[in-house]
Amino acid sequence: MKRYSQRSGHTAMAELNVTPLLDLAFVLLIIFIITTPLLESSVTLNLPTATERPTPPVDPKSIRTVNITRTGQIFLNDKPVALSMLEQELAAFRETTPDAAVIVRGDKSLPYQQVVDVYDAIQRAKIERMSLDTVAP
């Protein structure tokens, strides 16, 4: 007696084996994860050099100090001032002192945007000599 099977040797499989496809995808992912940081850190740059131009000595009377506290409060020569008034006071100072200079001292935990806002106010007051005060490591 011959047995008949429901499966024929010529029928297509109803299931697709995705295991080799997933293995290939994971291998490619690992290759990209490993090679991407190497590409970023392998950038070599030949940075330009700048000549240091001598700066004339600054008269201490022509320097104003802007302090920015951790809370964002602004002080001009130890007197509290609003950001909107800072530009006006520095512009008036520049009118009387053409070689005016400003030193900006900000707390290291200060958001960067607040320092940029103070720098913008100094630039709008047309003061070209600015510096950031830091401490040596």
C-alpha positions in Angstrom: 0.0 0.0 0.0 1.4 3.3 -1.1 1.1 6.3 1.3 0.2 9.6 -0.2 1.6 12.7 1.4 -0.1 16.1 1.4 3.3 17.7 0.7 4.5 17.6 -2.8 8.2 18.2 -3.5 7.5 21.0 -5.9 5.4 23.3 -3.8 6.7 26.6 -2.5 7.4 27.1 1.2 4.9 29.3 3.0 7.4 30.6 5.5 10.5 32.7 4.8 13.6 32.1 6.9 14.7 35.6 8.0 17.5 34.4 10.3 20.3 34.8 7.7 18.9 38.2 6.8 18.9 39.4 10.4 22.4 38.1 10.9 23.6 40.1 7.9 21.8 43.2 9.1 23.4 43.0 12.6 26.9 42.4 11.1 26.5 45.5 8.9 25.3 47.5 11.9 28.3 46.5 14.0 30.6 47.4 11.2 29.1 50.9 10.9 29.1 51.4 14.7 32.8 50.5 14.8 34.0 52.5 11.8 32.0 55.7 12.3 34.0 57.0 15.3 37.2 56.1 13.6 36.3 58.3 10.6 35.5 61.2 12.8 38.6 61.1 14.9 40.9 60.5 11.9 40.4 64.0 10.6 43.7 65.8 10.5 43.8 69.5 10.1 46.6 71.9 9.4 45.3 74.9 11.3 46.4 78.3 10.2 48.7 80.4 12.3 48.1 84.0 13.2 50.6 86.6 13.9 50.3 88.2 17.3 49.9 91.8 16.9 51.2 94.0 19.7 48.4 95.7 21.6 49.1 99.1 23.0 48.8 99.4 26.8 45.4 100.1 28.0 44.7 102.9 30.4 43.0 101.4 33.5 40.5 104.3 33.5 39.2 103.2 30.1 38.3 99.7 31.2 34.9 98.7 32.4 34.1 95.3 33.9 30.9 93.4 33.3 30.2 90.6 35.8 27.5 88.0 35.2 26.4 85.9 38.2 25.2 82.3 38.2 21.6 83.6 38.3 22.2 85.8 35.3 22.3 89.1 37.1 24.6 91.6 35.4 26.9 94.1 37.1 28.7 97.0 35.5 31.7 97.9 37.7 30.0 96.3 40.7 26.7 98.1 40.2 23.6 96.0 39.1 22.3 96.9 35.6 19.7 95.4 33.3 20.8 94.1 30.0 18.8 96.8 28.2 20.5 99.5 30.1 24.0 97.9 29.7 24.2 98.9 26.1 23.2 102.5 26.8 25.7 102.9 29.6 28.5 101.4 27.6 27.7 103.6 24.6 27.7 106.7 26.8 31.1 105.6 28.3 32.5 105.1 24.8 31.4 108.6 23.8 33.6 110.0 26.6 36.4 107.4 26.2 37.1 106.5 22.6 39.6 103.8 23.5 37.1 102.0 25.8 37.6 98.4 26.7 35.4 95.9 28.4 36.3 92.8 30.4 33.5 90.2 30.7 33.6 88.0 33.8 30.9 85.2 33.9 30.3 82.4 36.2 31.3 79.1 34.7 27.9 77.5 35.2 26.2 80.4 33.3 24.2 79.5 30.2 26.2 80.4 27.1 23.3 82.4 25.6 23.5 85.0 28.4 27.2 85.6 27.7 26.3 86.0 24.0 23.6 88.5 24.9 26.1 90.6 26.9 28.6 90.4 24.0 25.9 91.6 21.6 25.2 94.6 23.9 28.9 95.5 23.9 29.1 95.3 20.2 26.0 97.4 19.7 27.7 100.0 22.0 30.5 100.0 19.3 33.2 98.9 21.8 35.7 96.8 19.9 38.1 95.9 22.7 36.5 93.0 24.7 38.0 90.1 26.6 36.8 87.2 28.7 38.3 86.9 32.1 39.4 83.4 33.1 41.5 81.7 35.7 44.6 79.7 34.9 44.2 75.9 35.4 
